[in-house]
Amino acid sequence: MSVKLNTRQIGDVSVVDVAGRITLGEGSSALRDTLREMVSKGQKKILLNLGEVSYIDSSGIGELVSAFTTVTNGGGQLKLLNLTKRVKDLLQITKLYTVFDVHDSEVSAIRSFV
């Protein structure tokens, strides 16, 4: 199963629900294209809901970092929501957990945008 992306709007925050696998190829390019399109449309507050992500490889991690850079350079904020244990462990091992603003509750994540 590849990745499925569903975008929804809550106020001025764009929530991207990600399900499946973020891996080299289709998974990471779909995420990249979606986020670049959002930034180009001027969406500055982006929340990635990773609660349904079953697997992420090094390419997927690279894509998250790239997305963070793209959104930040565009004057926006990218935050992560509902990390699975596997993804959370991976971000902690790679020391990226401290780079991202990570939330367990969608409500608190949306409130955290300024």
C-alpha positions in Angstrom: 0.0 0.0 0.0 1.3 3.4 -0.9 0.5 6.7 0.8 -2.9 8.3 0.9 -3.2 12.0 1.6 -6.4 13.8 2.6 -6.3 17.6 3.1 -8.8 19.4 5.2 -9.1 23.0 6.5 -9.7 23.9 10.1 -9.9 27.7 10.4 -6.6 28.9 8.9 -4.8 25.6 9.5 -4.4 23.1 6.8 -4.5 19.5 8.1 -3.0 16.8 5.9 -4.0 13.3 7.0 -1.4 10.9 5.9 -2.1 7.1 5.8 0.1 4.3 4.6 3.8 4.2 3.9 6.1 7.2 3.3 8.9 5.5 1.3 11.2 6.2 -1.6 9.3 6.8 -4.7 5.6 7.4 -4.8 5.0 7.9 -1.1 7.5 10.7 -0.5 6.9 12.4 -3.9 3.1 12.6 -3.2 3.8 14.2 0.1 6.3 16.6 -1.4 4.0 17.7 -4.2 1.1 18.2 -1.9 3.1 20.4 0.6 4.7 22.4 -2.2 1.3 23.1 -3.7 0.0 24.2 -0.4 2.9 26.6 0.2 2.6 28.0 -3.3 -1.1 28.8 -2.6 0.0 30.7 0.5 -1.1 28.2 3.1 1.3 29.0 6.0 -0.1 26.8 8.8 0.3 23.1 8.0 -0.4 20.2 10.3 0.7 16.7 9.2 -1.4 14.0 10.9 0.8 10.9 10.8 -1.5 8.7 13.0 -2.2 6.3 10.1 1.4 6.0 8.8 2.4 2.4 9.1 6.0 2.8 7.9 8.5 5.5 7.0 12.0 4.9 5.6 15.0 7.2 5.3 13.7 8.8 2.2 10.4 9.6 4.0 12.3 11.1 6.9 14.3 13.2 4.4 11.0 14.3 2.9 9.7 15.4 6.3 12.9 17.5 6.8 12.6 18.9 3.3 8.9 19.8 3.8 9.8 21.5 7.1 12.4 23.6 5.3 10.2 24.4 2.4 7.3 25.6 4.7 9.6 27.5 7.1 11.4 29.2 4.2 8.0 30.2 2.8 7.2 31.9 6.1 5.0 29.2 7.4 4.9 26.6 10.2 4.8 22.8 9.8 3.8 20.7 12.8 3.4 17.0 13.3 0.4 15.2 14.9 -0.3 11.7 16.2 3.0 10.1 15.7 2.9 6.3 15.8 5.4 4.7 18.2 7.5 3.6 15.2 7.7 7.1 13.7 8.3 8.7 17.1 11.2 6.3 17.8 12.7 6.9 14.4 12.6 10.7 14.9 14.2 10.3 18.3 16.9 8.1 17.0 17.7 10.5 14.2 17.6 13.5 16.7 14.9 15.1 14.6 12.2 14.8 17.3 13.5 18.2 18.7 13.4 19.9 15.3 9.7 19.3 14.8 6.8 20.7 16.9 5.0 17.4 17.7 1.5 17.1 19.2 -0.7 14.3 20.4 -3.9 16.3 20.3 -5.3 17.9 17.2 -7.0 20.6 19.3 -3.8 21.6 21.1 -1.8 21.4 17.8 -4.3 23.8 16.1 -4.2 26.2 19.1 -0.4 26.2 19.0 -0.3 28.0 15.7 0.2 31.8 16.0 
